[in-house]
Amino acid sequence: MTHYKGYLIDLDGTIYMGEKKIPAGTRFVKRLQDKKIPHLFVTNNTTKTPAQVQARLKEKFAITTTEETIYTATLATLDYMNDMAKGDTAYVIGESGLKSAIYGSYKRETENPAYVVVGLDNDLTYEKLTIATLAIANGAMFIGTNPDLNIPTERGLLPGAGSINKLLETATRIKPIFIGKPNAIIMNKAVERIGISRRDLVMVGDNYLTDIRAGIDNDIASLLVTTGFTKPEEVAGLPIAPTHVIASLDDWQL
């Protein structure tokens, strides 16, 4: 068994499933904490701030951690926008976690924003899509926070932010710049934040298309746990095999 110096860890489908606790996930995090192994939760979820994610982990899943261990696609999006320096205006489709971060640094603009940022929005309306479509057509930089087509929940696979971005891509014929896993933007920032060489890291997650490809595509070892999106029967047919595959995080030796 390979021993890694640091862990990049997905949340939904790996540590919990929607509102449902995955007990092995909680035990895995506690083992990392007990051994003082550096780890960073890298999540494509943009609906909550790091502080809200921190509180939810503690209240619902018995995981006590610091805000510094949580790196969301929202934070990566804001880092990317700051690097691009295209303008100081934006239009956001998303929830409070995304809007508070972006509008905290950029002015809300519906007519001619420099950026259109699209994440998951449980209150999505046709008018929001219309504003975004017209702004993108007028030259706004089209940023998708993450490409997740579905969200694994206790109800089943629900539409994700990637599905909303697909709709806008179809309407505008312009592809979004995706920030979240498996893209290099969030992974490079995560590696920088944890401060460990990528050859000594492993990306842990349940979704081959996002978590595991994030490892494969960015020269980081990958650990697929088949508790969420990617099912055990799919593993044999995956185009590039994960570095490791397990049925439960209880099976992983640190």
URGISUL-V632583 format. One record per run of one state. SS is the DSSP state (a for helix, b for strand, c for the rest). FROM is the first residue (numbers start at 1). TO is the last residue. Records with the same first field share a line. If there is no record, write none. Layout:
SS: FROM-TO / FROM-TO
This chain:
c: 1-5 / 10-11 / 13-15 / 18-19 / 22-22 / 35-37 / 44-49 / 62-66 / 85-88 / 94-95 / 104-106 / 109-114 / 119-125 / 138-140 / 145-149 / 154-155 / 160-160 / 173-176 / 179-183 / 195-197 / 206-207 / 217-220 / 226-231 / 238-243 / 247-248 / 252-254
b: 6-9 / 12-12 / 16-17 / 20-21 / 38-43 / 70-72 / 89-93 / 107-108 / 115-118 / 141-144 / 150-153 / 156-159 / 177-178 / 201-205 / 221-225 / 244-246
a: 23-34 / 50-61 / 67-69 / 73-84 / 96-103 / 126-137 / 161-172 / 184-194 / 198-200 / 208-216 / 232-237 / 249-251
